[in-house]
Amino acid sequence: MEPLVIGYLSLAAIGLAVYGGVHVAIALSGISLLGVWAITGKLKLAVSFVALAAIDSIADYVFGAVPLFVLMGLVVSESGLGRDTFAVVSRALRGVRGGLGIATVISNAIFAAITGITIASAAVFAKVAVPEMVRAGYDRQLAVGVVAGSSVLGMLIPPSLLLILFAVLTDSSIGELFLGGVGPGLLLAAAYCVYLAVLGWRRPERFGTITAEPAGTEPAGGAPARLLLPVVGLAGAVLGGIYTGFFTPTEAGAVGAFLALAVALVLRRLDAAAAWRVAVQTGHVTAAVCFLIIGASIYGRMLAFSGVPAALTEAAIGSGVGPYGFLLLFAALLVALGTVLDAGSIMLVTVPLAYPIARDLGIDPVHLGVVTVLAVEVGLLTPPLGLSVFVVQSSLKDEGVGLGEVFRGAVPFAVVMAGVLVIVVLFPPVVLAILGR
């Protein structure tokens, strides 16, 4: 059988395995092994091929950024900096129709600059912001929708775990991807704020009392403006160090993790039990990501060996669809896959195929990376597998919040996000202007 045919059959087999409930990493690794065996006819060679790909995939120094940024984000989440951020921003916007909703979006954007994990944002602000919005008279469906929708900023505004994953998969610059995510992240946050402002003007009854102030979110004796100093300091140290070239992204992760731990200890917000939870969760997330990257590396090499990426690239170029047409089609595919797969799994399956095509079509890797992350993040808000929606609902289940209620509240934000995605696809300067391209 021709290697190209084997490659196409492997794609179909991986799709069936994933939809059948097989873990993505196992599906990628196992079927890739069988594919190389079928192409070469030698099992020993196939096993050596897989082993070499597995070792190479996690031996890269860049991969060290993953556990370090995960540790930083989890420490920040445990230390209550999200609550402090919301207290300051909501106080500044009191008296504005929809102010608490806008404050939630802005707080999520600020929080995203020191976490990079959507789940952390969703869990923190579900507990902090939703009760305050409900107390002020907000429609509860709107309140949970605001938190679910704005939590996706955690994976777009740097530092972002998904942008790091894209960099590892494509051997791209983490620093450039982080810079590229700034413009679209701010654009999405602004679009959410505009939507809430317009909704507050058109449907004021959904927002309750205009002058409601947050209760219980500000630590006793704390000066509101000072509560943002740890957040701004962390973000400035990590991102500023990367952008100025003072240290590498991996070193930035180490600096960020150290500073986050220092802040949590100085503020006395990290006891032994919380430290143990952070350590265990960091290990779990790192191990899961590591396993997925190993599977993706094996899968990517098998595909290259079969000739599938080259054939698809030739077909895409010959079709005349062009760079923008390809990006729109690719984004639509990612959004569709987001209804049944998690963001990381989607990237692991699709990026090894899409990257060679995009490169030959002249699409900037940073532009492709940001479009990819933004598109898969739409899936965090769409049923049946909207991860942010599940996190918000599980955080508020004791208050009687249902899953359907959160999904309905998140729909308008998913639509706004899709509109921003189209803008980012059609106007590359939104991503690339900060890089001077």
Helices and strands as residue ranges (DSSP letters): H 3-19, H 24-40, H 43-58, G 61-64, H 65-78, H 81-92, H 99-112, H 118-135, H 140-151, G 152-155, H 161-170, H 174-202, G 204-206, G 224-228, H 229-243, H 249-266, H 272-306, H 308-319, H 322-337, H 343-360, H 365-378, G 379-381, H 387-395, G 397-399, H 403-426, H 429-432, G 433-435
